[in-house]
Amino acid sequence: MRKRRQRDDDHTDRWVVSYADFITLLFAFFTVMYAISHVDTGKLERFAGSMRSAFRATGSGELNTNIIEGIRPIPYEDMQLEKDIRSTLENFVTIPGVTVSRDKRGVRISLGDSVLFDSGTAEIREEAKPLLQSVASVLKRTENAVVIEGHSDNVPVRGGKNASNWELSTARATSVLMALLADHTINPARFSAAGYGEYRPVVSNVTPEGRAKNRRVDIIFVSAKHGTP
């Protein structure tokens, strides 16, 4: 009986080893989660390699390798670009009609028509030029392809130089393009411009507020993973 109790006592602390392994894995997981939100893909791979080497030394490398390689980093470049744009345009994003967002295409600066133009025209207002100069300063720091899209509401155009909403939206996109390229230091090959008239509304055209949101020019910094537009 004495020998049996002694053998049982020899095993009572084994749970501590398993518990320590679990805590180590948990720490590694949250360390990796933190790291991938702050580094680019290259740095993540180097970090993962270091973690694999470290855990192989403990004899549990196979499990930890699977954990690290199973994590897919989010589009870090787009996140940083959005942050840069918001910081650069911090004096303008409070203006109604100026918004910055990010989707699967990339990072989008949306500018309401009243921010840029007088009603029914495609000539950029003098007051809008500091805003576009700030956008140009971001362009100089990036290499992304850029798409400039003009949009309108569904109210027919009456008078002016443009006979239709399609022509007006295209002319406005082109005006913004030429304003951004005015200092001749940005590569024009990065750009394309298009007008969609009333056919890509973001909200219903039933109300005046909705129509105002649909009259806009979008400047899209195409995500690096998509390449050229």
Secondary structure by P-SEA (a helix, b strand, c coil): caaaaaaaaaccaaaaaaaaaaaaaaaaaaaaaaaaacccaaaaaaaaaaaaaaaaaacaaaaaaaaaaaccccaaaaaaaaaaaaaaacccccccccccccccccbbbbbccccccccccccccccaaaaaaaaaaaaaacccbbbbbbbbccccccccccccaaaaaaaaaaaaaaaaacccccccccbbbbbbcccccccccccaaaaaaacbbbbbccccccccc
